[in-house]
Amino acid sequence: MFDLNNYSFLTIVLVGLAAILLASEIGRWLGARTENRGSSNVSTLESAVLGLLALMLGFTFAMALSRFEARRDAVLNEANAIGTTALRARLLPEPERKEVLKLLKEYVKVRLEITQRPVSRTELMTAIAQSNALHESLWQQAATSAAKNNGMVPTGLFIQTLNDMIDNQGKRLAALHNRVPNIVLLALFGIAIVGSTFAGYANGMDPRRIRMPVYVMAVLVSGVIFLILDLDRLGGGFIAVSQQPMIDAAASIDAFSN
């Protein structure tokens, strides 16, 4: 199936806008050839299609916004888990304390690198593999500390927050992959094109045939669709999930290491 995620945001914006405007022009050309026959039926169909388009826009926007908020919350939760892990790591004995803080610092760096720019699936999988390797190293440090004194309360607290940190990576990855289904986006574009065609058709049947209202509607509909795409995309657009919580976590770990 044709997957929009395989194309850049700019390509989709330009092609989508051109398709919607072209559809309105084709509809206008067809409407101009009908000589006002059956105009009431066309108005009814136009209203029905545009009403369906409005419903789809609202439905899809709600889907994209909820997924964007889930990704934002996932970043905050993971940053909080990392920060708590770093705090409790300060209670560990040396040399585990120093090594754990070093690993956490590297872990945050890996997590931030994949958010600074759009990344391919290969780069994302590489970052996940690095994160998993750091998880294993952190777990080995926890095991070493527990082996020295298995009754030590700070070690138990550290293990608990380390486990939470690992779980939060899984939740964040799940949020990253939870996107608006491609078929819904394609249906949205299809209904927008059909709606623009009917709007152009009705405009062509009008004796005055003023293009401006049809163009304004096409541009506004395109703008909302592209806002939905931007909310749903992981990068390459204008809207991005703030990484400030993760940046703050990195700064706090640097302060602990000094």
C-alpha positions as CSV (number, residue, x, y, z in Angstrom):
1,M,0.0,0.0,0.0
2,F,1.1,3.6,-0.7
3,D,2.6,4.7,2.6
4,L,2.9,8.5,3.3
5,N,5.6,7.9,5.9
6,N,8.0,7.0,3.1
7,Y,8.0,10.5,1.7
8,S,9.3,13.8,3.1
9,F,6.9,16.3,4.7
10,L,7.7,18.9,2.1
11,T,6.9,16.5,-0.8
12,I,3.5,15.6,0.7
13,V,2.7,19.3,1.3
14,L,3.4,20.3,-2.3
15,V,1.8,17.3,-3.9
16,G,-1.2,17.3,-1.7
17,L,-1.9,21.0,-2.2
18,A,-1.4,20.7,-6.0
19,A,-3.8,17.7,-6.1
20,I,-6.5,19.5,-4.1
21,L,-6.2,22.7,-6.2
22,L,-6.1,20.7,-9.4
23,A,-9.3,18.8,-8.3
24,S,-11.1,22.1,-7.8
25,E,-10.0,23.3,-11.3
26,I,-11.2,20.0,-12.9
27,G,-14.5,20.3,-11.1
28,R,-14.8,23.9,-12.1
29,W,-14.2,23.0,-15.7
30,L,-16.8,20.2,-15.6
31,G,-19.3,22.5,-13.9
32,A,-18.8,25.2,-16.6
33,R,-19.9,22.7,-19.3
34,T,-23.2,21.7,-17.6
35,E,-25.0,25.0,-18.2
36,N,-26.6,25.0,-14.7
37,R,-28.5,21.7,-15.1
38,G,-29.2,19.9,-11.8
39,S,-27.6,22.6,-9.7
40,S,-29.7,21.7,-6.6
41,N,-28.5,18.1,-6.7
42,V,-24.9,19.3,-7.0
43,S,-25.3,21.6,-4.0
44,T,-26.7,18.8,-1.9
45,L,-23.8,16.5,-2.9
46,E,-21.3,19.3,-2.2
47,S,-22.8,19.9,1.3
48,A,-22.7,16.2,2.1
49,V,-19.1,15.7,1.0
50,L,-17.9,18.8,2.7
51,G,-19.7,17.7,5.9
52,L,-18.0,14.3,5.7
53,L,-14.7,16.1,5.2
54,A,-15.3,18.3,8.3
55,L,-16.0,15.1,10.3
56,M,-12.9,13.4,9.0
57,L,-10.8,16.4,9.7
58,G,-12.0,16.6,13.3
59,F,-11.7,12.9,13.9
60,T,-8.2,12.6,12.4
61,F,-6.9,15.8,14.2
62,A,-8.1,14.3,17.5
63,M,-6.2,11.1,16.8
64,A,-3.0,12.9,15.8
65,L,-3.2,15.3,18.9
66,S,-3.7,12.4,21.3
67,R,-0.7,10.6,19.9
68,F,1.4,13.8,20.0
69,E,0.5,14.3,23.7
70,A,1.4,10.6,24.4
71,R,4.9,11.1,22.9
72,R,5.3,14.3,25.0
73,D,4.3,12.5,28.2
74,A,6.6,9.6,27.4
75,V,9.6,12.0,27.1
76,L,8.7,13.5,30.5
77,N,8.2,10.2,32.2
78,E,11.5,8.8,30.9
79,A,13.4,11.9,31.9
80,N,11.9,11.7,35.4
81,A,12.9,8.0,35.6
82,I,16.4,8.8,34.5
83,G,16.7,11.7,36.9
84,T,15.5,9.5,39.9
85,T,17.9,6.8,38.9
86,A,20.8,9.2,38.9
87,L,19.8,10.6,42.3
88,R,19.7,7.1,43.9
89,A,22.9,6.2,42.1
90,R,24.7,8.8,44.3
91,L,23.9,6.6,47.3
92,L,25.9,3.6,45.8
93,P,29.4,2.9,47.0
94,E,32.4,3.7,44.9
95,P,33.4,2.7,42.2
96,E,29.8,1.7,41.2
97,R,28.6,5.3,41.8
98,K,31.0,6.8,39.4
99,E,30.5,4.1,36.7
100,V,26.7,4.3,36.9
101,L,26.6,8.1,36.5
102,K,28.9,7.8,33.5
103,L,26.6,5.2,31.9
104,L,23.6,7.3,32.6
105,K,25.2,10.3,31.0
106,E,26.0,8.3,27.9
107,Y,22.4,6.9,27.9
108,V,20.8,10.3,27.9
109,K,23.2,11.4,25.1
110,V,22.0,8.4,23.0
111,R,18.4,9.3,23.7
112,L,18.9,12.9,22.7
113,E,20.8,12.2,19.5
114,I,17.8,10.5,17.8
115,T,15.6,13.5,18.5
116,Q,17.8,16.3,17.0
117,R,16.9,15.4,13.4
118,P,14.8,12.9,11.4
119,V,16.3,9.5,11.6
120,S,16.0,6.4,9.4
121,R,14.7,3.1,10.7
122,T,18.2,1.8,10.7
123,E,19.5,4.6,12.8
124,L,16.6,4.2,15.2
125,M,17.3,0.5,15.6
126,T,21.0,1.2,16.2
127,A,20.1,3.7,19.0
128,I,17.8,1.2,20.6
129,A,20.5,-1.4,20.5
130,Q,22.9,1.0,22.2
131,S,20.3,1.8,24.8
132,N,19.8,-1.9,25.5
133,A,23.5,-2.4,25.8
134,L,23.7,0.4,28.4
135,H,20.8,-1.1,30.2
136,E,22.7,-4.3,30.6
137,S,25.8,-2.4,31.8
138,L,23.8,-0.6,34.4
139,W,22.2,-3.8,35.5
140,Q,25.6,-5.4,35.9
141,Q,26.7,-2.5,38.1
142,A,23.5,-2.9,40.2
143,A,24.2,-6.6,40.5
144,T,27.8,-5.9,41.6
145,S,26.7,-3.5,44.2
146,A,24.0,-5.9,45.5
147,A,26.6,-8.7,45.7
148,K,28.8,-6.6,48.0
149,N,25.9,-6.1,50.4
150,N,22.5,-7.6,49.5
151,G,20.9,-6.0,52.5
152,M,21.8,-2.5,51.4
153,V,18.7,-0.3,51.1
154,P,20.2,2.2,48.6
155,T,21.0,-0.6,46.2
156,G,17.4,-1.9,46.4
157,L,16.0,1.6,45.7
158,F,18.4,2.0,42.8
159,I,17.4,-1.3,41.2
160,Q,13.8,-0.3,41.5
161,T,14.2,3.0,39.7
162,L,16.5,1.3,37.1
163,N,13.8,-1.1,36.3
164,D,11.3,1.8,35.9
165,M,13.8,3.5,33.6
166,I,14.0,0.4,31.4
167,D,10.2,0.1,31.3
168,N,9.9,3.8,30.3
169,Q,12.0,3.2,27.3
170,G,9.5,0.5,26.1
171,K,6.6,2.9,26.7
172,R,8.3,5.7,24.8
173,L,9.1,3.4,21.9
174,A,5.4,2.3,21.9
175,A,4.3,5.9,21.8
176,L,6.7,6.6,18.9
177,H,5.2,3.8,16.8
178,N,1.6,4.7,17.7
179,R,0.8,6.8,14.6
180,V,-2.4,7.7,12.8
181,P,-3.1,4.7,10.5
182,N,-1.9,5.3,6.9
183,I,-5.3,4.3,5.5
184,V,-7.0,7.1,7.5
185,L,-4.6,9.7,6.1
186,L,-5.1,8.4,2.6
187,A,-8.9,8.5,3.1
188,L,-8.6,12.1,4.4
189,F,-6.8,13.2,1.3
190,G,-9.3,11.3,-0.9
191,I,-12.3,13.0,0.7
192,A,-10.6,16.4,0.5
193,I,-9.9,15.9,-3.2
194,V,-13.5,14.8,-3.9
195,G,-14.8,17.7,-1.8
196,S,-12.7,20.2,-3.7
197,T,-13.9,18.7,-7.0
198,F,-17.6,19.2,-6.0
199,A,-16.8,22.7,-4.7
200,G,-15.2,23.5,-8.0
201,Y,-18.1,21.9,-9.9
202,A,-20.6,24.1,-8.1
203,N,-18.5,27.1,-8.7
204,G,-18.3,26.4,-12.4
205,M,-22.1,26.2,-12.6
206,D,-22.3,29.7,-11.0
207,P,-22.7,32.4,-13.7
208,R,-20.1,34.6,-12.0
209,R,-17.6,31.7,-11.5
210,I,-15.3,33.5,-9.0
211,R,-12.4,31.2,-8.2
212,M,-11.3,32.9,-4.9
213,P,-13.8,31.1,-2.5
214,V,-12.9,27.7,-3.9
215,Y,-9.1,28.4,-3.6
216,V,-9.5,29.7,-0.1
217,M,-11.4,26.6,1.0
218,A,-8.8,24.4,-0.7
219,V,-5.9,26.1,1.0
220,L,-7.6,26.0,4.4
221,V,-8.4,22.3,4.1
222,S,-4.9,21.6,3.0
223,G,-3.5,23.6,6.0
224,V,-5.5,21.5,8.5
225,I,-4.4,18.3,6.8
226,F,-0.8,19.3,6.9
227,L,-1.1,20.3,10.6
228,I,-2.4,16.8,11.2
229,L,0.5,15.3,9.4
230,D,2.9,17.5,11.2
231,L,1.5,16.4,14.6
232,D,1.7,12.8,13.6
233,R,5.3,12.8,12.2
234,L,8.4,12.2,14.3
235,G,10.4,14.8,12.5
236,G,10.8,16.9,9.4
237,G,7.9,19.3,10.1
238,F,7.4,22.4,12.2
239,I,5.9,20.7,15.4
240,A,8.2,18.7,17.5
241,V,8.0,17.2,21.0
242,S,10.0,19.2,23.4
243,Q,13.1,17.4,24.7
244,Q,13.7,19.9,27.5
245,P,13.0,17.4,30.2
246,M,15.7,15.1,28.8
247,I,18.1,18.1,28.5
248,D,17.4,19.0,32.1
249,A,18.1,15.4,33.1
250,A,21.4,15.4,31.3
251,A,22.4,18.7,33.0
252,S,21.5,17.2,36.5
253,I,23.6,14.1,35.8
254,D,26.6,16.3,34.7
255,A,26.2,18.2,38.0
256,F,26.2,14.9,40.0
257,S,29.4,13.8,38.2
258,N,31.3,16.8,39.2
